[in-house]
Amino acid sequence: MLVKPVVMDRIIADAADKFALDIELKYNLILIAGDSGTGRTLMFNVLRVHFKDDVRFIFIDGIQNTDIECVRQLNGKLIIIDNADRLLNNEIRNYIVRDTHNQYIIIGRDPSLLAIEMQQIYEVSVTTYALTNPTTIHVIPYL
């Protein structure tokens, strides 16, 4: 189900001279897929550090004390879930796909993790330049 974003349509983060991140959010739910070492968790960590005080963001990674079941009580949040392959059971997956009150970025290895359209699946593109330029993180359509 292709639903427009309910919280925000773009995330821009600039961490001094270390990282620059730009994510266009075309849909209310997107999946960031990819293998190990492709930058998914790097992106999650940059977002978590940059937006730690922004009440619109909820970060769930299975390491900190945020329970995945909390998504049922949230409203008007951008919920970013890392390690989704391990954290999401079928009941929560079904809830997320139908939730129109929150927005989601789901990060996992397996694109078949959620019943979503191909347009909603992305991967991370990380470019590291010389020491004087920041590492750039983009989200691009999954190939």
N, C-alpha and C positions, 0 to 999 in steps of 0.2 A: 504494500500500500504506500504510494508516494504522497507524503504529506509535507507541506512547507514547514520550515522551522518555526517553533513557537517561542523560543527564547532569543536566539540570535542567528544571523546568517553569515557571520564572518568572525573569526578569531585571529587577532594579530597580537603577537607577543614579541618583544625585543628585550633580550637579557643582556644589556650593556653591549660589549663587543664580543660576546660569546655565542649567542644564538639569535636567530631571527626566524620567526614562525608565522606562517600565513595559511589559514585554513578557511576555504569557502564552504559553507554549509548549505547545500541546496535542499536538503531533506531533513525532516525531523529525526530520522534515524539513519545513521551511517555505520558501516562496519569497516574498520581498518584491518586488513588482512595482510599476511606476509610471514615469511620464515623468520627464524631466529637471526638476530644480528642485522635486521633491516631498518631499525630505528623506531619501531613502534613504542617500546618502553622509554626510549630517550624522549620521544615526543610527549608521552604521558607525564614524565618527570618534569620536563620544561613547563608544561601547562600547569602542573600541580604547584610548582614553585612560584610561577609568575602570577597565578590567580588564587593563591591560598587564602587571601582575605576577601575575595569576591563571593558574596553570598549566593550568586546565581549558579556557581559551580559546585558539584559534588563529585569527589574522586573516590573510586572503589578499586582496590587492587588485591584484596585478600590478605594484605600484610598488616595494614593499619586496622583499627577497630571498627571500621564502617561495615555494617552487616548488609549483605546484598538484599536481604528482605526489606530494608528501609525504603527501597524505591516505591513501594506501594503507598507510603505516607507522604511522598513529596509532590509538590505542585509548582510549576513554573521554573524548574531547574534544568540545567544542562548537566547531565549525568555522564561521566566518562568512566568506563569500566575497562581496566587492563586485566589480562589473564582470563578473559571471558570464557575460553574453552574449558577452564577448570572451575570457574565460579558460578556459571549460569546453569541451572537445571532446566528441564523442559517447561515447568510451570512459570518460572521467571522469564524465560525466553518468550513464551506466548504473551505474558503480560506486557513486556517491553514493546513487542511488535504492535500491540493494540493501544498502547498508552498515547493519548493525544494531549496530555497535560504537561508533559515533560519532553525534553529533547535528549537524545542519546548519541554518544560516540562509543561504540563497542570495539574493543581492540582484542583481536585473537588471530590465531594462525589459520583457522579453517573457514573459508568463505561460505560453507554450507551451514555454518553455526546458527543462522537465523533465516526464517522464511521471508526473504526480502528480494527486491528487484536487483538486477545486475547494476543499474545506475547508482545504487546505494552502497556499492562495494568499492573501496579505495585501498591504496597502499601508500606507504611513506616513501618520499624521495628526500634523501639527505645529501647535501653538497657541502664539502669542507674545502675552504679556500686556504690561502696563505695565512700565516699567523695574524695578519693585520685585519682580516675580514672575519665576520661571524660565520658560523656554520648555519646554513639555511635548511629549514625543514618545511617541506610542502607535502600536501596530500594530493595525490593524482589518481585518476581512474585506474582500477585494478585491471590488469591485462590477463 
